[in-house]
Amino acid sequence: MCASGGKVAFSVESLQEQFLVVEVSDTGSGIPSSPQILNEEIASTRVGRLGIVGVKCLMDRFTIQSEPGIGTRLILGCHLP
């Protein structure tokens, strides 16, 4: 699998609470079964997926959207004091 056309965007969301929002996207091959990679047992057998599981654990918000052949988009949020 190979990613290309990657972008990272940062913003601050301030509704009731403030969040640092990070959006990471690429136009690569996508992840065929993105819900399954969040299962730690599956991720531990695939070294390339460990990063996604780790990021999910560190963030207060985590969303992944991925379509094979189109790319992957992660939206991450971290609560700001």
PyRosetta script that sets phi, psi and omega in degrees:
from pyrosetta import init, pose_from_sequence

init()
pose = pose_from_sequence("MCASGGKVAFSVESLQEQFLVVEVSDTGSGIPSSPQILNEEIASTRVGRLGIVGVKCLMDRFTIQSEPGIGTRLILGCHLP")
pose.set_psi(1, 143.9)
pose.set_omega(1, -177.5)
pose.set_phi(2, -142.1)
pose.set_psi(2, 136.0)
pose.set_omega(2, 177.7)
pose.set_phi(3, -102.6)
pose.set_psi(3, 148.8)
pose.set_omega(3, 175.5)
pose.set_phi(4, -147.0)
pose.set_psi(4, 167.1)
pose.set_omega(4, 177.7)
pose.set_phi(5, 58.9)
pose.set_psi(5, 38.9)
pose.set_omega(5, -176.4)
pose.set_phi(6, -75.9)
pose.set_psi(6, 148.3)
pose.set_omega(6, 176.5)
pose.set_phi(7, -139.8)
pose.set_psi(7, 150.4)
pose.set_omega(7, 173.1)
pose.set_phi(8, -132.0)
pose.set_psi(8, 130.7)
pose.set_omega(8, 178.3)
pose.set_phi(9, -128.4)
pose.set_psi(9, 138.5)
pose.set_omega(9, 179.8)
pose.set_phi(10, -116.1)
pose.set_psi(10, 140.9)
pose.set_omega(10, 174.8)
pose.set_phi(11, -152.7)
pose.set_psi(11, 165.7)
pose.set_omega(11, 175.5)
pose.set_phi(12, -117.0)
pose.set_psi(12, 125.0)
pose.set_omega(12, 179.2)
pose.set_phi(13, -102.8)
pose.set_psi(13, 129.2)
pose.set_omega(13, -177.3)
pose.set_phi(14, -132.5)
pose.set_psi(14, 87.4)
pose.set_omega(14, 175.2)
pose.set_phi(15, -103.2)
pose.set_psi(15, -98.6)
pose.set_omega(15, 174.4)
pose.set_phi(16, -84.9)
pose.set_psi(16, -33.7)
pose.set_omega(16, 178.1)
pose.set_phi(17, -129.9)
pose.set_psi(17, 161.5)
pose.set_omega(17, 177.6)
pose.set_phi(18, -96.2)
pose.set_psi(18, 136.8)
pose.set_omega(18, 177.1)
pose.set_phi(19, -131.1)
pose.set_psi(19, 138.9)
pose.set_omega(19, 166.1)
pose.set_phi(20, -84.8)
pose.set_psi(20, 121.5)
pose.set_omega(20, -178.1)
pose.set_phi(21, -110.4)
pose.set_psi(21, 129.8)
pose.set_omega(21, 178.6)
pose.set_phi(22, -121.1)
pose.set_psi(22, 125.0)
pose.set_omega(22, 176.8)
pose.set_phi(23, -114.0)
pose.set_psi(23, 122.3)
pose.set_omega(23, -179.1)
pose.set_phi(24, -118.0)
pose.set_psi(24, 127.0)
pose.set_omega(24, -179.5)
pose.set_phi(25, -141.8)
pose.set_psi(25, 156.3)
pose.set_omega(25, 175.2)
pose.set_phi(26, -146.3)
pose.set_psi(26, 168.7)
pose.set_omega(26, 177.3)
pose.set_phi(27, -115.0)
pose.set_psi(27, 42.0)
pose.set_omega(27, -177.6)
pose.set_phi(28, -87.4)
pose.set_psi(28, -153.8)
pose.set_omega(28, -174.5)
pose.set_phi(29, -77.0)
pose.set_psi(29, -10.6)
pose.set_omega(29, -179.1)
pose.set_phi(30, 78.0)
pose.set_psi(30, 175.4)
pose.set_omega(30, 179.7)
pose.set_phi(31, -116.8)
pose.set_psi(31, 114.4)
pose.set_omega(31, -173.7)
pose.set_phi(32, -56.8)
pose.set_psi(32, -36.9)
pose.set_omega(32, -176.8)
pose.set_phi(33, -133.9)
pose.set_psi(33, 66.9)
pose.set_omega(33, -174.5)
pose.set_phi(34, -58.0)
pose.set_psi(34, -37.1)
pose.set_omega(34, 177.2)
pose.set_phi(35, -63.1)
pose.set_psi(35, -35.1)
pose.set_omega(35, -177.8)
pose.set_phi(36, -71.8)
pose.set_psi(36, -28.3)
pose.set_omega(36, -177.9)
pose.set_phi(37, -70.4)
pose.set_psi(37, -17.6)
pose.set_omega(37, 178.4)
pose.set_phi(38, -77.8)
pose.set_psi(38, -10.8)
pose.set_omega(38, 173.7)
pose.set_phi(39, -73.9)
pose.set_psi(39, 117.6)
pose.set_omega(39, -173.7)
pose.set_phi(40, -59.9)
pose.set_psi(40, -31.2)
pose.set_omega(40, 179.2)
pose.set_phi(41, -65.9)
pose.set_psi(41, -42.8)
pose.set_omega(41, 178.3)
pose.set_phi(42, -68.4)
pose.set_psi(42, -43.4)
pose.set_omega(42, -177.7)
pose.set_phi(43, -61.8)
pose.set_psi(43, -36.3)
pose.set_omega(43, -176.8)
pose.set_phi(44, -68.0)
pose.set_psi(44, -18.8)
pose.set_omega(44, 178.1)
pose.set_phi(45, -88.8)
pose.set_psi(45, -9.3)
pose.set_omega(45, -179.3)
pose.set_phi(46, -127.6)
pose.set_psi(46, 101.6)
pose.set_omega(46, -173.4)
pose.set_phi(47, -55.9)
pose.set_psi(47, -37.1)
pose.set_omega(47, -178.8)
pose.set_phi(48, -64.2)
pose.set_psi(48, -20.0)
pose.set_omega(48, -178.1)
pose.set_phi(49, -93.6)
pose.set_psi(49, -9.9)
pose.set_omega(49, -178.2)
pose.set_phi(50, -61.1)
pose.set_psi(50, -34.3)
pose.set_omega(50, -179.2)
pose.set_phi(51, -62.2)
pose.set_psi(51, -40.7)
pose.set_omega(51, -179.4)
pose.set_phi(52, -65.7)
pose.set_psi(52, -42.7)
pose.set_omega(52, 178.8)
pose.set_phi(53, -64.1)
pose.set_psi(53, -41.7)
pose.set_omega(53, 178.6)
pose.set_phi(54, -62.9)
pose.set_psi(54, -43.4)
pose.set_omega(54, 178.7)
pose.set_phi(55, -62.6)
pose.set_psi(55, -42.1)
pose.set_omega(55, 179.4)
pose.set_phi(56, -58.9)
pose.set_psi(56, -39.6)
pose.set_omega(56, -179.9)
pose.set_phi(57, -68.1)
pose.set_psi(57, -31.4)
pose.set_omega(57, -176.0)
pose.set_phi(58, -85.0)
pose.set_psi(58, -21.6)
pose.set_omega(58, -173.8)
pose.set_phi(59, -96.2)
pose.set_psi(59, 153.0)
pose.set_omega(59, 175.3)
pose.set_phi(60, -82.2)
pose.set_psi(60, -25.6)
pose.set_omega(60, 176.0)
pose.set_phi(61, -131.1)
pose.set_psi(61, 143.3)
pose.set_omega(61, -179.6)
pose.set_phi(62, -153.2)
pose.set_psi(62, 124.3)
pose.set_omega(62, 174.8)
pose.set_phi(63, -135.1)
pose.set_psi(63, 136.0)
pose.set_omega(63, 175.5)
pose.set_phi(64, -126.6)
pose.set_psi(64, 133.7)
pose.set_omega(64, 174.6)
pose.set_phi(65, -128.6)
pose.set_psi(65, 126.8)
pose.set_omega(65, -178.7)
pose.set_phi(66, -148.0)
pose.set_psi(66, 136.9)
pose.set_omega(66, 175.9)
pose.set_phi(67, -130.8)
pose.set_psi(67, 126.2)
pose.set_omega(67, 178.8)
pose.set_phi(68, -54.9)
pose.set_psi(68, 132.0)
pose.set_omega(68, 179.5)
pose.set_phi(69, 83.1)
pose.set_psi(69, -8.5)
pose.set_omega(69, -178.7)
pose.set_phi(70, -112.6)
pose.set_psi(70, -44.6)
pose.set_omega(70, 178.7)
pose.set_phi(71, 139.6)
pose.set_psi(71, -173.6)
pose.set_omega(71, -175.5)
pose.set_phi(72, -132.6)
pose.set_psi(72, 144.6)
pose.set_omega(72, 178.1)
pose.set_phi(73, -134.4)
pose.set_psi(73, 124.8)
pose.set_omega(73, 175.1)
pose.set_phi(74, -112.2)
pose.set_psi(74, 134.8)
pose.set_omega(74, 173.1)
pose.set_phi(75, -119.8)
pose.set_psi(75, 118.9)
pose.set_omega(75, -174.7)
pose.set_phi(76, -119.0)
pose.set_psi(76, 142.8)
pose.set_omega(76, 178.2)
pose.set_phi(77, -135.1)
pose.set_psi(77, 137.1)
pose.set_omega(77, 178.4)
pose.set_phi(78, -126.4)
pose.set_psi(78, 123.2)
pose.set_omega(78, -178.4)
pose.set_phi(79, -62.1)
pose.set_psi(79, 132.5)
pose.set_omega(79, 176.3)
pose.set_phi(80, -102.0)
pose.set_psi(80, 133.0)
pose.set_omega(80, -179.9)
pose.set_phi(81, -70.1)
pose.dump_pdb("model.pdb")
